């Protein structure tokens, strides 16, 4: 299991990365994160929705209600241009960070 602080600092960046591919609704995001991480990450509502609300309040994503073919309407979240710019910045920072960590702990890099 991962250290929760590692995820806490990267939750919003992971969400931005997912939403840069396509608009998604909450459960779809949870499922996609679990599948893409091979089950390593398992977001719960208590993690997901506060992060989505922070991103929306910051203008990095926008939510829009859409009718579902079955059941209740779903809120789909999509990236804004500000969100794309922020993701680019965070991705560049992540690359610098991981390079620095890997240079200190080379035995961990395969």
N, CA, C and O atoms as CSV, one atom per row, in Angstrom:
chain,resi,resn,atom,element,x,y,z
A,1,UNK,N,N,0.843,-1.187,0.000
A,1,UNK,CA,C,0.000,0.000,0.000
A,1,UNK,C,C,0.883,1.244,0.000
A,1,UNK,O,O,1.954,1.236,0.608
A,2,UNK,N,N,0.465,2.286,-0.654
A,2,UNK,CA,C,1.213,3.528,-0.747
A,2,UNK,C,C,1.066,4.354,0.519
A,2,UNK,O,O,0.129,4.171,1.296
A,3,UNK,N,N,1.996,5.254,0.708
A,3,UNK,CA,C,1.934,6.193,1.822
A,3,UNK,C,C,0.912,7.270,1.460
A,3,UNK,O,O,1.019,7.896,0.405
A,4,UNK,N,N,-0.062,7.487,2.316
A,4,UNK,CA,C,-1.175,8.400,2.005
A,4,UNK,C,C,-0.711,9.820,1.688
A,4,UNK,O,O,-1.347,10.511,0.892
A,5,UNK,N,N,0.376,10.259,2.295
A,5,UNK,CA,C,0.870,11.610,2.026
A,5,UNK,C,C,1.349,11.760,0.579
A,5,UNK,O,O,1.236,12.838,-0.007
A,6,UNK,N,N,1.880,10.682,0.008
A,6,UNK,CA,C,2.302,10.743,-1.397
A,6,UNK,C,C,1.104,10.984,-2.307
A,6,UNK,O,O,1.170,11.797,-3.230
A,7,UNK,N,N,0.018,10.278,-2.045
A,7,UNK,CA,C,-1.184,10.467,-2.851
A,7,UNK,C,C,-1.788,11.842,-2.606
A,7,UNK,O,O,-2.214,12.513,-3.545
A,8,UNK,N,N,-1.825,12.259,-1.350
A,8,UNK,CA,C,-2.439,13.535,-0.997
A,8,UNK,C,C,-1.823,14.689,-1.793
A,8,UNK,O,O,-2.531,15.592,-2.237
A,9,UNK,N,N,-0.513,14.652,-1.967
A,9,UNK,CA,C,0.162,15.721,-2.699
A,9,UNK,C,C,0.015,15.628,-4.203
A,9,UNK,O,O,0.385,16.559,-4.919
A,10,UNK,N,N,-0.516,14.527,-4.692
A,10,UNK,CA,C,-0.596,14.327,-6.139
A,10,UNK,C,C,-1.993,14.026,-6.660
A,10,UNK,O,O,-2.168,13.826,-7.862
A,11,UNK,N,N,-2.982,13.989,-5.787
A,11,UNK,CA,C,-4.347,13.661,-6.194
A,11,UNK,C,C,-4.849,14.574,-7.308
A,11,UNK,O,O,-5.365,14.094,-8.318
A,12,UNK,N,N,-4.705,15.861,-7.133
A,12,UNK,CA,C,-5.241,16.799,-8.124
A,12,UNK,C,C,-4.528,16.678,-9.460
A,12,UNK,O,O,-5.156,16.814,-10.510
A,13,UNK,N,N,-3.221,16.422,-9.434
A,13,UNK,CA,C,-2.483,16.253,-10.680
A,13,UNK,C,C,-2.935,14.984,-11.399
A,13,UNK,O,O,-3.071,14.983,-12.622
A,14,UNK,N,N,-3.170,13.907,-10.651
A,14,UNK,CA,C,-3.679,12.679,-11.260
A,14,UNK,C,C,-5.048,12.924,-11.902
A,14,UNK,O,O,-5.319,12.442,-13.002
A,15,UNK,N,N,-5.897,13.667,-11.215
A,15,UNK,CA,C,-7.230,13.961,-11.763
A,15,UNK,C,C,-7.127,14.819,-13.020
A,15,UNK,O,O,-7.822,14.567,-14.004
A,16,UNK,N,N,-6.271,15.822,-12.989
A,16,UNK,CA,C,-6.091,16.662,-14.183
A,16,UNK,C,C,-5.596,15.823,-15.351
A,16,UNK,O,O,-6.048,15.995,-16.484
A,17,UNK,N,N,-4.675,14.923,-15.075
A,17,UNK,CA,C,-4.142,14.075,-16.136
A,17,UNK,C,C,-5.241,13.216,-16.757
A,17,UNK,O,O,-5.325,13.100,-17.980
A,18,UNK,N,N,-6.076,12.618,-15.923
A,18,UNK,CA,C,-7.188,11.810,-16.447
A,18,UNK,C,C,-8.142,12.648,-17.278
A,18,UNK,O,O,-8.559,12.239,-18.361
A,19,UNK,N,N,-8.484,13.815,-16.771
A,19,UNK,CA,C,-9.476,14.650,-17.444
A,19,UNK,C,C,-8.919,15.333,-18.688
A,19,UNK,O,O,-9.678,15.906,-19.470
A,20,UNK,N,N,-7.601,15.279,-18.880
A,20,UNK,CA,C,-7.035,15.850,-20.107
A,20,UNK,C,C,-7.347,14.945,-21.302
A,20,UNK,O,O,-7.306,15.396,-22.446
A,21,UNK,N,N,-7.657,13.674,-21.043
A,21,UNK,CA,C,-8.001,12.736,-22.112
A,21,UNK,C,C,-9.447,12.894,-22.562
A,21,UNK,O,O,-9.743,12.911,-23.757
A,22,UNK,N,N,-10.354,13.009,-21.569
A,22,UNK,CA,C,-11.783,13.098,-21.880
A,22,UNK,C,C,-12.554,13.551,-20.646
A,22,UNK,O,O,-12.067,13.429,-19.523
A,23,UNK,N,N,-13.754,14.072,-20.860
A,23,UNK,CA,C,-14.631,14.422,-19.745
A,23,UNK,C,C,-15.110,13.131,-19.085
A,23,UNK,O,O,-15.404,12.146,-19.761
A,24,UNK,N,N,-15.184,13.153,-17.754
A,24,UNK,CA,C,-15.601,11.961,-17.012
A,24,UNK,C,C,-16.484,12.364,-15.850
A,24,UNK,O,O,-16.440,13.500,-15.377
A,25,UNK,N,N,-17.301,11.398,-15.390
A,25,UNK,CA,C,-18.103,11.593,-14.190
A,25,UNK,C,C,-17.425,10.846,-13.045
A,25,UNK,O,O,-16.511,10.053,-13.271
A,26,UNK,N,N,-17.873,11.097,-11.823
A,26,UNK,CA,C,-17.213,10.608,-10.623
A,26,UNK,C,C,-16.866,9.137,-10.601
A,26,UNK,O,O,-15.697,8.785,-10.440
A,27,UNK,N,N,-17.851,8.265,-10.760
A,27,UNK,CA,C,-17.577,6.835,-10.692
A,27,UNK,C,C,-16.623,6.401,-11.804
A,27,UNK,O,O,-15.777,5.530,-11.601
A,28,UNK,N,N,-16.763,7.002,-12.955
A,28,UNK,CA,C,-15.884,6.693,-14.084
A,28,UNK,C,C,-14.433,7.048,-13.732
A,28,UNK,O,O,-13.510,6.314,-14.085
A,29,UNK,N,N,-14.237,8.157,-13.047
A,29,UNK,CA,C,-12.900,8.571,-12.622
A,29,UNK,C,C,-12.322,7.548,-11.652
A,29,UNK,O,O,-11.176,7.125,-11.802
A,30,UNK,N,N,-13.111,7.150,-10.657
A,30,UNK,CA,C,-12.666,6.165,-9.665
A,30,UNK,C,C,-12.239,4.878,-10.361
A,30,UNK,O,O,-11.176,4.329,-10.073
A,31,UNK,N,N,-13.073,4.405,-11.273
A,31,UNK,CA,C,-12.804,3.162,-11.992
A,31,UNK,C,C,-11.549,3.294,-12.854
A,31,UNK,O,O,-10.722,2.382,-12.887
A,32,UNK,N,N,-11.406,4.396,-13.535
A,32,UNK,CA,C,-10.267,4.616,-14.430
A,32,UNK,C,C,-8.954,4.689,-13.650
A,32,UNK,O,O,-7.944,4.128,-14.075
A,33,UNK,N,N,-8.969,5.369,-12.529
A,33,UNK,CA,C,-7.760,5.455,-11.693
A,33,UNK,C,C,-7.373,4.070,-11.191
A,33,UNK,O,O,-6.198,3.704,-11.220
A,34,UNK,N,N,-8.339,3.312,-10.740
A,34,UNK,CA,C,-8.062,1.958,-10.251
A,34,UNK,C,C,-7.500,1.088,-11.373
A,34,UNK,O,O,-6.515,0.376,-11.172
A,35,UNK,N,N,-8.118,1.140,-12.548
A,35,UNK,CA,C,-7.675,0.306,-13.665
A,35,UNK,C,C,-6.292,0.707,-14.165
A,35,UNK,O,O,-5.433,-0.151,-14.363
A,36,UNK,N,N,-6.070,2.011,-14.372
A,36,UNK,CA,C,-4.787,2.468,-14.908
A,36,UNK,C,C,-3.635,2.241,-13.936
A,36,UNK,O,O,-2.489,2.080,-14.357
A,37,UNK,N,N,-3.930,2.225,-12.650
A,37,UNK,CA,C,-2.869,2.022,-11.654
A,37,UNK,C,C,-2.722,0.547,-11.282
A,37,UNK,O,O,-1.956,0.209,-10.379
A,38,UNK,N,N,-3.444,-0.324,-11.966
A,38,UNK,CA,C,-3.377,-1.744,-11.654
A,38,UNK,C,C,-3.900,-2.055,-10.262
A,38,UNK,O,O,-3.458,-3.011,-9.624
A,39,UNK,N,N,-4.850,-1.239,-9.788
A,39,UNK,CA,C,-5.443,-1.434,-8.475
A,39,UNK,C,C,-4.677,-0.783,-7.334
A,39,UNK,O,O,-5.092,-0.865,-6.178
A,40,UNK,N,N,-3.560,-0.135,-7.653
A,40,UNK,CA,C,-2.746,0.502,-6.612
A,40,UNK,C,C,-3.493,1.647,-5.938
A,40,UNK,O,O,-3.470,1.775,-4.714
A,41,UNK,N,N,-4.158,2.485,-6.745
A,41,UNK,CA,C,-4.948,3.583,-6.201
A,41,UNK,C,C,-6.421,3.196,-6.197
A,41,UNK,O,O,-6.948,2.691,-7.188
A,42,UNK,N,N,-7.070,3.442,-5.072
A,42,UNK,CA,C,-8.505,3.199,-4.923
A,42,UNK,C,C,-9.117,4.427,-4.261
A,42,UNK,O,O,-9.166,4.534,-3.036
A,43,UNK,N,N,-9.579,5.347,-5.095
A,43,UNK,CA,C,-10.153,6.585,-4.576
A,43,UNK,C,C,-11.520,6.315,-3.976
A,43,UNK,O,O,-12.293,5.509,-4.493
A,44,UNK,N,N,-11.801,6.985,-2.901
A,44,UNK,CA,C,-13.115,6.945,-2.270
A,44,UNK,C,C,-13.767,8.309,-2.472
A,44,UNK,O,O,-13.094,9.284,-2.810
A,45,UNK,N,N,-15.074,8.370,-2.265
A,45,UNK,CA,C,-15.794,9.633,-2.433
A,45,UNK,C,C,-15.193,10.737,-1.574
A,45,UNK,O,O,-15.130,11.892,-1.995
A,46,UNK,N,N,-14.755,10.384,-0.376
A,46,UNK,CA,C,-14.185,11.373,0.544
A,46,UNK,C,C,-12.883,11.969,0.060
A,46,UNK,O,O,-12.465,13.020,0.547
A,47,UNK,N,N,-12.234,11.321,-0.888
A,47,UNK,CA,C,-11.015,11.834,-1.510
A,47,UNK,C,C,-11.351,12.522,-2.827
A,47,UNK,O,O,-10.878,13.624,-3.106
A,48,UNK,N,N,-12.172,11.859,-3.628
A,48,UNK,CA,C,-12.450,12.323,-4.986
A,48,UNK,C,C,-13.199,13.652,-5.044
A,48,UNK,O,O,-12.723,14.608,-5.656
A,49,UNK,N,N,-14.358,13.716,-4.414
A,49,UNK,CA,C,-15.213,14.895,-4.617
A,49,UNK,C,C,-14.641,16.182,-4.019
A,49,UNK,O,O,-14.783,17.235,-4.641
A,50,UNK,N,N,-14.010,16.153,-2.858
A,50,UNK,CA,C,-13.373,17.389,-2.394
A,50,UNK,C,C,-12.280,17.875,-3.360
A,50,UNK,O,O,-12.126,19.076,-3.582
A,51,UNK,N,N,-11.524,16.924,-3.930
A,51,UNK,CA,C,-10.480,17.306,-4.888
A,51,UNK,C,C,-11.102,17.887,-6.158
A,51,UNK,O,O,-10.614,18.889,-6.679
A,52,UNK,N,N,-12.169,17.271,-6.658
A,52,UNK,CA,C,-12.846,17.811,-7.842
A,52,UNK,C,C,-13.403,19.203,-7.559
A,52,UNK,O,O,-13.324,20.086,-8.413
A,53,UNK,N,N,-13.956,19.401,-6.387
A,53,UNK,CA,C,-14.511,20.713,-6.040
A,53,UNK,C,C,-13.410,21.768,-5.943
A,53,UNK,O,O,-13.611,22.911,-6.353
A,54,UNK,N,N,-12.248,21.392,-5.401
A,54,UNK,CA,C,-11.118,22.340,-5.346
A,54,UNK,C,C,-10.658,22.715,-6.752
A,54,UNK,O,O,-10.405,23.884,-7.041
A,55,UNK,N,N,-10.555,21.721,-7.614
A,55,UNK,CA,C,-10.139,21.985,-8.992
A,55,UNK,C,C,-11.147,22.865,-9.715
A,55,UNK,O,O,-10.772,23.746,-10.490
A,56,UNK,N,N,-12.417,22.626,-9.462
A,56,UNK,CA,C,-13.469,23.431,-10.099
A,56,UNK,C,C,-13.448,24.849,-9.557
A,56,UNK,O,O,-13.583,25.803,-10.324
A,57,UNK,N,N,-13.280,25.006,-8.248
A,57,UNK,CA,C,-13.231,26.336,-7.643
A,57,UNK,C,C,-12.014,27.129,-8.131
A,57,UNK,O,O,-12.047,28.359,-8.179
A,58,UNK,N,N,-10.951,26.422,-8.490
A,58,UNK,CA,C,-9.736,27.071,-9.000
A,58,UNK,C,C,-9.815,27.366,-10.490
A,58,UNK,O,O,-8.912,27.986,-11.052
A,59,UNK,N,N,-10.892,26.924,-11.131
A,59,UNK,CA,C,-11.055,27.170,-12.559
A,59,UNK,C,C,-10.242,26.233,-13.435
A,59,UNK,O,O,-10.045,26.511,-14.618
A,60,UNK,N,N,-9.761,25.116,-12.871
A,60,UNK,CA,C,-8.948,24.176,-13.635
A,60,UNK,C,C,-9.794,23.141,-14.365
A,60,UNK,O,O,-9.372,22.582,-15.377
A,61,UNK,N,N,-10.993,22.889,-13.842
A,61,UNK,CA,C,-11.955,22.006,-14.500
A,61,UNK,C,C,-13.324,22.655,-14.396
A,61,UNK,O,O,-13.533,23.575,-13.605
A,62,UNK,N,N,-14.243,22.168,-15.196
A,62,UNK,CA,C,-15.639,22.604,-15.128
A,62,UNK,C,C,-16.514,21.364,-15.097
A,62,UNK,O,O,-16.212,20.358,-15.740
A,63,UNK,N,N,-17.594,21.448,-14.347
A,63,UNK,CA,C,-18.544,20.347,-14.282
A,63,UNK,C,C,-19.819,20.715,-15.005
A,63,UNK,O,O,-20.246,21.870,-14.992
A,64,UNK,N,N,-20.424,19.724,-15.637
A,64,UNK,CA,C,-21.666,19.945,-16.372
A,64,UNK,C,C,-22.558,18.722,-16.199
A,64,UNK,O,O,-22.128,17.586,-16.400
A,65,UNK,N,N,-23.800,18.973,-15.826
A,65,UNK,CA,C,-24.761,17.876,-15.666
A,65,UNK,C,C,-25.236,17.427,-17.038
A,65,UNK,O,O,-25.566,18.244,-17.898
A,66,UNK,N,N,-25.265,16.102,-17.227
A,66,UNK,CA,C,-25.760,15.537,-18.481
A,66,UNK,C,C,-26.678,14.374,-18.144
A,66,UNK,O,O,-26.467,13.646,-17.174
A,67,UNK,N,N,-27.697,14.220,-18.969
A,67,UNK,CA,C,-28.616,13.098,-18.799
A,67,UNK,C,C,-27.896,11.799,-19.132
A,67,UNK,O,O,-27.161,11.716,-20.115
A,68,UNK,N,N,-28.114,10.799,-18.312
A,68,UNK,CA,C,-27.550,9.479,-18.563
A,68,UNK,C,C,-28.591,8.631,-19.282
A,68,UNK,O,O,-29.792,8.848,-19.125
A,69,UNK,N,N,-28.133,7.675,-20.063
A,69,UNK,CA,C,-29.071,6.812,-20.783
A,69,UNK,C,C,-29.900,5.975,-19.807
A,69,UNK,O,O,-31.039,5.606,-20.092
A,70,UNK,N,N,-29.301,5.685,-18.650
A,70,UNK,CA,C,-30.027,4.973,-17.601
A,70,UNK,C,C,-29.763,5.676,-16.281
A,70,UNK,O,O,-28.631,6.074,-16.004
A,71,UNK,N,N,-30.785,5.831,-15.474
A,71,UNK,CA,C,-30.600,6.407,-14.155
A,71,UNK,C,C,-30.594,7.923,-14.140
A,71,UNK,O,O,-31.066,8.584,-15.065
A,72,UNK,N,N,-30.042,8.449,-13.058
A,72,UNK,CA,C,-30.042,9.889,-12.817
A,72,UNK,C,C,-28.987,10.596,-13.664
A,72,UNK,O,O,-28.054,9.960,-14.154
A,73,UNK,N,N,-29.133,11.917,-13.837
A,73,UNK,CA,C,-28.115,12.684,-14.562
A,73,UNK,C,C,-26.760,12.567,-13.857
A,73,UNK,O,O,-26.694,12.352,-12.646
A,74,UNK,N,N,-25.695,12.709,-14.626
A,74,UNK,CA,C,-24.340,12.627,-14.094
A,74,UNK,C,C,-23.621,13.952,-14.326
A,74,UNK,O,O,-23.853,14.646,-15.316
A,75,UNK,N,N,-22.743,14.277,-13.387
A,75,UNK,CA,C,-21.941,15.489,-13.532
A,75,UNK,C,C,-20.614,15.102,-14.172
A,75,UNK,O,O,-19.801,14.399,-13.571
A,76,UNK,N,N,-20.408,15.567,-15.390
A,76,UNK,CA,C,-19.177,15.305,-16.119
A,76,UNK,C,C,-18.220,16.469,-15.907
A,76,UNK,O,O,-18.609,17.635,-15.991
A,77,UNK,N,N,-16.974,16.138,-15.635
A,77,UNK,CA,C,-15.937,17.142,-15.420
A,77,UNK,C,C,-15.006,17.155,-16.624
A,77,UNK,O,O,-14.602,16.105,-17.123
A,78,UNK,N,N,-14.672,18.355,-17.082
A,78,UNK,CA,C,-13.742,18.484,-18.205
A,78,UNK,C,C,-12.730,19.589,-17.915
A,78,UNK,O,O,-12.973,20.481,-17.102
A,79,UNK,N,N,-11.610,19.510,-18.589
A,79,UNK,CA,C,-10.512,20.450,-18.403
A,79,UNK,C,C,-10.845,21.814,-18.997
A,79,UNK,O,O,-11.583,21.924,-19.976
A,80,UNK,N,N,-10.291,22.834,-18.389
A,80,UNK,CA,C,-10.324,24.176,-18.954
A,80,UNK,C,C,-8.931,24.460,-19.521
A,80,UNK,O,O,-7.998,23.692,-19.289
A,81,UNK,N,N,-8.793,25.543,-20.251
A,81,UNK,CA,C,-7.463,25.895,-20.769
A,81,UNK,C,C,-6.505,26.181,-19.610
A,81,UNK,O,O,-5.319,25.865,-19.694
A,82,UNK,N,N,-7.012,26.774,-18.540
A,82,UNK,CA,C,-6.189,27.005,-17.350
A,82,UNK,C,C,-5.747,25.676,-16.748
A,82,UNK,O,O,-4.616,25.555,-16.277
A,83,UNK,N,N,-6.622,24.685,-16.759
A,83,UNK,CA,C,-6.297,23.357,-16.248
A,83,UNK,C,C,-5.215,22.687,-17.079
A,83,UNK,O,O,-4.314,22.053,-16.530
A,84,UNK,N,N,-5.297,22.820,-18.401
A,84,UNK,CA,C,-4.275,22.244,-19.273
A,84,UNK,C,C,-2.914,22.874,-19.018
A,84,UNK,O,O,-1.900,22.178,-18.980
A,85,UNK,N,N,-2.892,24.183,-18.846
A,85,UNK,CA,C,-1.635,24.887,-18.563
A,85,UNK,C,C,-1.070,24.428,-17.220
A,85,UNK,O,O,0.130,24.183,-17.096
A,86,UNK,N,N,-1.931,24.315,-16.229
A,86,UNK,CA,C,-1.504,23.870,-14.904
A,86,UNK,C,C,-0.977,22.444,-14.957
A,86,UNK,O,O,0.025,22.132,-14.312
A,87,UNK,N,N,-1.633,21.578,-15.711
A,87,UNK,CA,C,-1.165,20.201,-15.849
A,87,UNK,C,C,0.219,20.173,-16.491
A,87,UNK,O,O,1.087,19.419,-16.050
A,88,UNK,N,N,0.433,20.972,-17.512
A,88,UNK,CA,C,1.756,21.034,-18.140
A,88,UNK,C,C,2.820,21.445,-17.126
A,88,UNK,O,O,3.906,20.865,-17.087
A,89,UNK,N,N,2.504,22.447,-16.305
A,89,UNK,CA,C,3.447,22.919,-15.290
A,89,UNK,C,C,3.721,21.838,-14.249
A,89,UNK,O,O,4.870,21.606,-13.871
A,90,UNK,N,N,2.656,21.176,-13.788
A,90,UNK,CA,C,2.816,20.131,-12.766
A,90,UNK,C,C,3.555,18.918,-13.313
A,90,UNK,O,O,4.328,18.287,-12.593
A,91,UNK,N,N,3.324,18.587,-14.580
A,91,UNK,CA,C,4.032,17.468,-15.202
A,91,UNK,C,C,5.525,17.775,-15.286
A,91,UNK,O,O,6.354,16.913,-14.997
A,92,UNK,N,N,5.865,18.987,-15.677
A,92,UNK,CA,C,7.275,19.376,-15.747
A,92,UNK,C,C,7.909,19.323,-14.362
A,92,UNK,O,O,9.039,18.856,-14.216
A,93,UNK,N,N,7.200,19.794,-13.353
A,93,UNK,CA,C,7.708,19.745,-11.979
A,93,UNK,C,C,7.872,18.301,-11.514
A,93,UNK,O,O,8.861,17.970,-10.861
A,94,UNK,N,N,6.911,17.440,-11.845
A,94,UNK,CA,C,7.010,16.030,-11.461
A,94,UNK,C,C,8.248,15.388,-12.092
A,94,UNK,O,O,8.948,14.616,-11.438
A,95,UNK,N,N,8.516,15.703,-13.351
A,95,UNK,CA,C,9.694,15.148,-14.023
A,95,UNK,C,C,10.971,15.604,-13.329
A,95,UNK,O,O,11.886,14.804,-13.130
A,96,UNK,N,N,11.043,16.880,-12.960
A,96,UNK,CA,C,12.227,17.381,-12.246
A,96,UNK,C,C,12.357,16.691,-10.890
A,96,UNK,O,O,13.451,16.283,-10.502
A,97,UNK,N,N,11.252,16.562,-10.177
A,97,UNK,CA,C,11.245,15.933,-8.860
A,97,UNK,C,C,11.687,14.479,-8.942
A,97,UNK,O,O,12.567,14.055,-8.193
A,98,UNK,N,N,11.078,13.703,-9.855
A,98,UNK,CA,C,11.406,12.282,-9.944
A,98,UNK,C,C,12.850,12.074,-10.410
A,98,UNK,O,O,13.501,11.123,-9.977
A,99,UNK,N,N,13.353,12.931,-11.268
A,99,UNK,CA,C,14.749,12.843,-11.684
A,99,UNK,C,C,15.675,13.078,-10.492
A,99,UNK,O,O,16.663,12.365,-10.317
A,100,UNK,N,N,15.351,14.080,-9.675
A,100,UNK,CA,C,16.168,14.366,-8.498
A,100,UNK,C,C,16.124,13.211,-7.501
A,100,UNK,O,O,17.163,12.829,-6.963
A,101,UNK,N,N,14.940,12.647,-7.245
A,101,UNK,CA,C,14.820,11.513,-6.326
A,101,UNK,C,C,15.605,10.323,-6.867
A,101,UNK,O,O,16.344,9.679,-6.123
A,102,UNK,N,N,15.452,10.032,-8.146
A,102,UNK,CA,C,16.142,8.895,-8.745
A,102,UNK,C,C,17.663,9.069,-8.737
A,102,UNK,O,O,18.395,8.081,-8.681
A,103,UNK,N,N,18.135,10.297,-8.790
A,103,UNK,CA,C,19.580,10.527,-8.758
A,103,UNK,C,C,20.154,10.302,-7.356
A,103,UNK,O,O,21.339,10.007,-7.203
A,104,UNK,N,N,19.315,10.443,-6.349
A,104,UNK,CA,C,19.751,10.197,-4.975
A,104,UNK,C,C,19.624,8.723,-4.624
A,104,UNK,O,O,20.440,8.192,-3.870
A,105,UNK,N,N,18.624,8.067,-5.155
A,105,UNK,CA,C,18.377,6.653,-4.835
A,105,UNK,C,C,18.472,5.814,-6.113
A,105,UNK,O,O,17.479,5.204,-6.510
A,106,UNK,N,N,19.630,5.765,-6.761
A,106,UNK,CA,C,19.737,5.060,-8.061
A,106,UNK,C,C,19.472,3.565,-7.956
A,106,UNK,O,O,19.055,2.950,-8.937
A,107,UNK,N,N,19.703,2.970,-6.799
A,107,UNK,CA,C,19.475,1.529,-6.672
A,107,UNK,C,C,17.998,1.171,-6.821
A,107,UNK,O,O,17.667,0.020,-7.106
A,108,UNK,N,N,17.115,2.137,-6.633
A,108,UNK,CA,C,15.678,1.874,-6.728
A,108,UNK,C,C,15.172,1.941,-8.155
A,108,UNK,O,O,14.074,1.469,-8.451
A,109,UNK,N,N,15.962,2.523,-9.038
A,109,UNK,CA,C,15.543,2.682,-10.425
A,109,UNK,C,C,15.938,1.429,-11.207
A,109,UNK,O,O,17.103,1.030,-11.215
A,110,UNK,N,N,14.957,0.819,-11.861
A,110,UNK,CA,C,15.292,-0.398,-12.615
A,110,UNK,C,C,15.480,-0.101,-14.079
A,110,UNK,O,O,15.766,-1.008,-14.861
